[in-house]
Amino acid sequence: MFIWPWKLNELGILGMNRRNISYISRYNPRHLYPLVDNKLKTKLLAQQAGITTPGLIGTITSQHDVAALTPILEGVNGFAIKPAKGSGGKGILVLTRNAEGAFVKSSGTLLTMDDLERHVSNILAGLYSLGGSPDIAIIEELIEFDPRLDGYSFEGVPDIRVIVCRGYPVMAMMRLSTRSSDGKANLHQGAVGVGLDIGTGRPLKAVQNGDRVERHPDTGSELAGLLIPDWQQLLELAARCYEVTGLGYLGTDMVLDHRYGPMLLELNARPGLTIQVANGAGLLPRLRKIDALSEADVARPAEERVALSREWFACKPLLQPGA
């Protein structure tokens, strides 16, 4: 369906050109991009700042070291292998061991150590990295997502994207993996996006492939029943990423672990725009409010910034249980 540009502007929709010029170029110094384009650098930076991230089991930095994968994984029952410079969920392998000690994907597919070494070798060669540049393979602890979110994702860990501008959370959505997204929380691959009220963490709207949905397509769970635990803490972690990176326009990807609570998964200096579809609202009015803030307002502690965001951007939930 075609919509005139003036109508999109009237609805407050942020387009790609305006995002790039008015927010990414304006608030994100290019020399800081490596801090978020490399997941290993992001992890180490976050840990230094006291922001919880999935535990680091080990890294493989050269083809010569691929054979070290066997001793690194000895005794480890669940883990994820990721490319440090990957994007869009490409190259991420999440595995557990079965009773016989074999490696198993969430789909039930069995992999051998040879398969894992081949995958790591491909990561190092840059198969999944931005621009095909040589990469590093990261081995992380498996996230054990909060059981209160059971039934809202299929064969994958649900994550929460929060857009942060000048340290203020402005919009959020939860991404729920599906069968069609192959267990990955990627909207472009068929995951469900659920817009979340900044004020309460309650669901506003849910979409899959641009179409509105009321239930998870695979589990049947009613999406209006979603309730995000530790919402204040999650938003504060997202807000603190502004000070940690120096980047004024960020996409922060968070997960909820039942042992450690909210955790930072990764950061994005060029966050996508589909979060507006999931929320049924445009980013522009919220961003303009943040643009108008003084430097003193931007320098407030993270908890104060979050409190103001929750007040300014609160919405009435559109999804109602049993509706």
Secondary structure, 3 states (H helix, E strand, C coil): CCCCHHHHHHCCCCCHHHHHHHHHHHHCCHHHCHHHHCHHHHHHHHHHCCCCCCCEEEEECCHHHHHHHHHHHCCCCEEEEEECCECCCCCCEEEEECCCCCEEECCCCEECHHHHHHHHHHHHCCCCEHHHCCCCEEEEECCCECHHHCCCCCCCCCEEEEEEECCEEEEEEEEECCCCCCCCCCHHHCCEEEEECCCCCCEEEEEECCEECCECCCCCCEHHHCCCCCHHHHHHHHHHHHHHHCCCEEEEEEEEECCCEEEEEEEECCCCCCHHHHHCCCCHHHHHHHHCCCHHHHCCCHHHHHHHHHHHCCCCCCCCCCC
